[in-house]
Amino acid sequence: MPIKKCRVCGNKFFKVPLLRYKNMPKAAQFLPDLKSLGSDKGINLELCQCSGCGLAQLNSEPVPYYRQVIRACGISNEMKSFRQRQFGSFVKDFSLKNKRIIEIGCGRGESLSIMNKFGVDAYGLEYSGESVAECVKSRLKVSKGFIQNSAAQLKYAPFEAFFILSFLEHLPEPNSTLRGIYNNLTDNAVGLIEVPNFDMILRKKLFSEFIGDHLFYFSKETLNALLKLNGFDVISCNEVWHDYIISAIVRKRIKLDISDFHKYQVQIKNGVEKYIRRFKGKKVAIWGAGHQALAVISLMDLAGKIRYVVDSAPFKQGKYTPATHIPIVSPDALESDPVDAVIVMAASYSDEVAGIIQQKYGRNIKVSILRDFGLEVV
């Protein structure tokens, strides 16, 4: 049964396929001989587009051998020269010499053997036992396997870098494969990912580029979206090899470090409390009942330390601050129930509010503004 939603983001396809081709070869590697001609039948191909992320893809099942990298011939001299320049720059630009690097879907080691010349500790992963045997015979460090899901554990992991060349477009679950790669990398690891260029196919109207082996047809935009979705920041994304290939260099995204937030919070809290202690008898108010002010009031535990919160929005007046339960009043309270000082927490309106208070009350009310760097006495 044809699939009806995107393999990457899960959104539905547009109702009408982009293309419908009848009586197409069922796979690039199924070449019938004389005996099998009678049983060989063409298939129908439908190229669909996701209504969510925009990724173009076939709605059919993958070919039976999709886990294997099958290249009909070795690498041409021109391609060898290109890979030598490309791999050399990759290793140099990211200081990968003597670092552990893996090719996902290495076939018979055609590209891995080139990468191996640049002083890296290179490994390969390949599903085909026959291809693995060829790699081992060539003294390449290749293991038999396939990244089926995010829990995959690769031998010799973690790796400082990876590359996957013209293989991702074959895989029915690219999210799982990319997440599996992610989980076998060191922090700050980099990668080189290449796929056929759908942007070029569209530009040149290459109607014959569609085959059952290639489930996905990536543009720069949709490849970037896939990579970002699965934990990679895209450093660069370019058309290479006569524009037939999109080549992306990525870095593993790591969790943000915001440990300084607590230290900064304590610093600001100490400054505000010191300021409040200057005024006896709970004679300090806050101006502003926006989300930032409400958060500050809670995080700094100001309940019981200030008289009230002033806000000019009528729908907030007569209510209380959530969690801390401080009354919210109109600006008129500064006259009916005066205070000695007001701390303005009105975000981008703070300077305007401070000016209004100073103009109306002069020196009777001390005014300060809570800035991002701390409390500023006006």
C-alpha positions in Angstrom: 0.0 0.0 0.0 1.3 3.5 -0.8 2.1 5.6 2.1 0.1 8.8 2.6 2.2 11.0 4.9 5.7 12.3 5.1 8.3 9.9 6.4 10.2 12.8 8.0 7.6 15.2 9.6 4.4 13.1 9.5 2.3 15.6 7.7 0.0 14.5 4.9 1.0 14.7 1.2 -0.7 17.1 -1.1 -3.7 15.2 -2.6 -2.4 15.2 -6.1 1.1 13.7 -6.7 3.7 15.8 -8.4 4.4 13.0 -11.0 2.8 9.7 -11.9 4.9 7.3 -14.1 3.6 4.0 -15.3 5.5 0.8 -16.2 8.8 1.9 -14.6 11.7 -0.3 -13.6 11.1 -1.6 -10.1 14.7 -1.0 -9.1 17.9 0.1 -10.6 19.7 -3.1 -9.6 17.1 -5.6 -10.9 18.2 -6.4 -14.4 16.3 -9.4 -15.8 18.1 -12.1 -17.7 16.5 -14.1 -20.5 14.9 -16.6 -18.0 13.3 -13.9 -15.9 12.0 -11.7 -18.7 8.5 -13.3 -18.5 8.1 -12.6 -14.8 9.5 -9.0 -14.9 6.8 -6.4 -14.7 7.1 -2.6 -14.4 5.7 -0.6 -11.5 4.0 2.7 -11.1 5.9 5.5 -9.5 4.3 8.4 -7.7 6.3 11.4 -6.6 4.5 13.2 -3.8 5.2 16.3 -1.8 4.7 16.8 1.9 2.2 19.6 2.7 4.2 20.3 5.9 8.0 20.4 5.3 7.7 20.3 1.5 10.0 17.3 1.0 9.4 15.4 -2.3 9.4 11.6 -2.0 8.0 8.5 -3.5 5.0 7.0 -1.8 6.2 3.4 -2.4 8.1 0.9 -0.2 11.9 0.9 -0.4 13.7 -1.6 -2.6 14.7 -4.8 -0.8 18.4 -4.0 -0.8 18.1 -0.4 0.5 20.5 -1.1 3.5 23.3 -1.9 1.1 25.4 0.6 -0.8 25.7 -0.7 -4.4 27.9 1.2 -6.8 28.0 -0.2 -10.4 31.6 0.8 -10.9 34.5 2.2 -9.0 35.2 5.9 -8.7 36.3 7.7 -11.8 39.6 9.6 -11.9 37.7 12.9 -11.9 35.7 11.9 -8.9 38.8 10.7 -7.1 40.5 14.1 -7.6 37.3 15.8 -6.3 37.1 13.6 -3.2 40.8 14.1 -2.4 40.3 17.9 -2.5 37.0 17.7 -0.6 38.2 15.2 2.1 41.5 17.0 2.5 39.7 20.3 3.2 37.2 18.6 5.5 40.0 17.1 7.6 42.1 20.3 7.7 39.2 22.7 8.3 37.9 20.7 11.3 41.3 19.5 12.7 40.4 15.8 12.2 43.9 14.4 11.8 44.3 11.4 14.0 40.6 11.7 15.0 38.1 8.9 14.7 35.8 9.2 11.7 33.2 6.8 10.2 31.5 6.5 6.8 27.9 5.3 7.1 27.2 3.0 4.1 30.7 2.6 2.8 30.0 0.1 0.1 33.3 -1.6 -1.0 35.3 1.2 0.6 35.6 3.4 -2.5 35.4 6.7 -0.6 36.7 5.4 2.7 40.0 4.4 1.2 40.4 8.0 0.0 39.5 9.5 3.4 42.0 7.0 4.9 44.9 8.8 3.2 44.5 12.0 5.2 45.8 10.8 8.6 42.4 10.1 10.2 41.4 7.0 12.1 38.8 5.9 9.6 36.1 3.3 10.0 33.2 2.2 7.9 29.7 0.7 8.4 28.2 -1.5 5.6 25.3 -3.9 5.5 26.5 -6.1 2.7 28.6 -8.9 3.9 30.3 -9.3 0.5 31.2 -5.6 0.5 32.5 -5.8 4.1 34.7 -8.7 3.1 36.1 -6.7 0.2 36.9 -3.8 2.5 38.6 -6.1 5.1 40.7 -7.6 2.2 41.8 -4.0 1.4 42.7 -3.5 5.1 40.0 -1.1 5.8 38.4 -1.0 9.2 34.8 -1.8 8.3 32.0 -3.5 10.3 28.9 -5.1 9.1 25.7 -3.4 10.2 23.0 -0.8 9.6 21.7 2.0 11.8 18.1 0.9 12.3 17.1 3.3 15.1 18.4 5.9 17.5 19.4 3.3 20.0 22.0 1.7 17.7 25.5 1.3 19.2 28.4 1.4 16.8 31.6 -0.4 17.4 34.5 2.0 18.2 32.1 4.9 19.0 32.0 7.7 19.8 33.3 9.3 16.6 34.6 12.9 16.1 33.2 13.0 12.5 31.1 11.1 10.0 30.3 11.1 6.4 27.4 9.6 4.4 27.5 9.9 0.6 24.5 9.3 -1.7 22.9 6.9 0.7 20.5 8.9 2.9 18.0 9.2 0.0 17.5 5.4 -0.1 16.5 5.1 3.6 12.8 4.8 4.6 13.4 6.2 8.1 16.1 8.9 7.8 15.2 10.4 11.2 16.1 7.1 12.9 19.4 6.8 11.0 20.4 10.4 11.7 19.5 10.1 15.3 21.4 6.9 15.5 24.5 8.6 14.1 24.0 11.6 16.5 24.0 9.3 19.5 27.3 7.8 18.4 29.2 11.0 18.1 31.3 13.1 20.5 30.1 16.5 21.5 30.9 19.1 18.8 31.4 16.4 16.2 31.1 17.3 12.5 29.7 15.5 9.5 29.6 15.5 5.7 26.3 14.5 4.1 25.5 14.3 0.4 22.4 13.6 -1.6 21.3 14.0 -5.2 20.3 17.6 -6.0 16.5 18.0 -6.5 17.0 21.7 -7.1 19.0 20.9 -10.1 16.5 18.3 -11.3 13.8 20.9 -11.2 15.9 23.6 -12.9 16.9 21.3 -15.8 13.6 19.4 -15.9 15.4 16.0 -15.6 12.3 13.9 -15.9 14.2 10.6 -16.0 15.9 11.0 -12.6 13.2 9.1 -10.7 13.7 5.5 -9.7 12.4 3.2 -6.9 15.8 3.1 -5.2 15.6 6.8 -4.3 12.8 7.4 -1.9 13.7 11.1 -1.3 14.4 14.0 -3.5 16.1 16.7 -1.4 16.4 20.3 -2.1 18.7 22.5 -0.1 15.8 23.7 2.0 14.3 20.2 2.8 17.8 18.7 3.5 18.5 21.5 5.9 15.2 21.0 7.6 15.8 17.2 8.0 19.3 17.7 9.4 18.2 20.4 11.9 15.2 18.3 13.0 17.6 15.5 13.9 20.1 17.5 16.0 22.5 19.0 13.5 23.4 22.6 12.9 24.2 23.2 9.2 27.5 24.9 8.7 27.3 25.0 4.9 25.2 23.5 2.1 26.3 23.8 -1.5 25.8 22.3 -4.9 28.9 20.3 -6.0 29.9 17.8 -8.7 28.4 19.6 -11.7 25.5 20.6 -9.5 24.3 17.0 -9.3 25.0 16.7 -5.6 24.0 18.7 -2.5 26.8 18.6 -0.1 26.1 19.7 3.5 28.6 20.1 6.4 27.0 19.8 9.8 27.9 20.0 13.4 26.3 18.0 16.2 24.0 20.3 18.2 24.6 20.1 21.9 22.5 21.2 24.8 22.8 24.9 25.7 24.7 25.8 28.8 22.8 28.4 30.8 24.3 27.5 34.2 25.2 31.2 34.6 21.5 32.1 34.8 21.3 31.1 38.5 24.4 33.0 39.4 23.1 36.1 37.6 19.7 35.7 39.3 21.3 35.6 42.7 23.3 38.7 41.8 20.2 40.6 40.7 18.2 39.4 43.7 20.9 40.6 46.2 20.9 44.0 44.5 17.2 44.4 44.7 16.9 43.2 48.3 19.7 45.6 49.3 17.8 48.5 47.7 14.5 47.5 49.4 16.2 47.4 52.8 17.0 51.1 52.4 13.3 51.9 52.9 11.6 51.1 56.2 8.1 49.9 56.7 7.4 48.2 53.4 7.3 51.5 51.5 8.5 50.2 48.1 6.3 49.4 45.1 6.9 47.8 41.8 5.6 49.2 38.6 4.7 46.6 36.0 2.7 43.4 36.0 3.9 42.0 32.8 5.3 38.4 32.6 8.9 39.5 33.3 8.0 41.5 36.4 5.8 38.6 37.6 8.6 36.2 37.2 11.1 38.5 39.0 8.7 38.9 41.9 8.4 35.1 42.3 12.1 34.3 41.6 13.3 36.9 44.1 10.7 36.0 46.7 9.4 39.6 47.0 6.1 38.7 48.7 5.8 40.6 51.9 8.7 42.9 51.0 6.9 45.4 48.7 3.6 47.2 49.2 1.9 46.7 45.9 2.4 46.4 42.2 1.3 49.3 39.9 0.0 48.7 36.4 -1.8 51.0 34.1 -3.9 48.2 32.5 -7.4 48.4 34.0 -8.0 44.6 33.6 -5.1 43.9 35.9 -6.1 46.3 38.6 -7.9 44.8 41.6 -6.2 41.5 41.0 -3.1 39.9 42.6 0.2 38.7 41.3 0.1 34.9 40.7 1.9 32.8 43.2 3.1 35.7 45.4 -0.4 37.3 45.9 0.7 41.0 46.0 -2.2 43.4 45.1 -2.1 45.1 41.7 -3.3 48.7 41.8 -3.7 51.6 39.4 -1.2 54.5 39.3 -3.6 56.5 41.5 -2.4 54.5 44.5 0.8 56.4 44.5 -1.2 59.3 45.7 -3.8 57.6 47.9 -1.3 55.2 49.5 2.1 56.7 48.9 5.4 54.9 49.0 9.0 56.0 49.2 10.4 54.2 46.2 9.2 52.5 43.0 11.2 49.9 41.1 10.1 50.0 37.5 9.9 46.6 35.7 8.1 47.6 32.5 10.6 46.2 30.0 10.9 48.4 27.0 8.5 51.0 28.6 10.6 51.4 31.7 12.3 54.7 30.8 9.0 56.2 29.8 7.4 55.1 33.1 10.3 56.4 35.1 10.0 59.7 33.4 6.3 60.0 34.2 6.9 59.2 37.9 9.6 61.7 38.2 7.6 64.4 36.4 4.6 63.8 38.6 6.1 63.1 42.0 9.5 64.8 41.8 11.8 63.9 44.7 9.0 62.5 46.8 9.4 59.1 45.3 12.8 57.5 44.5 12.8 55.7 41.2 15.0 52.8 40.0 14.8 50.7 36.9 15.5 46.9 36.8 17.8 46.6 33.8 19.3 43.4 32.3 22.5 44.2 34.2 20.9 45.0 37.5 19.2 47.8 39.4 19.8 51.3 38.1 18.9 54.2 40.3 17.5 57.0 38.2 
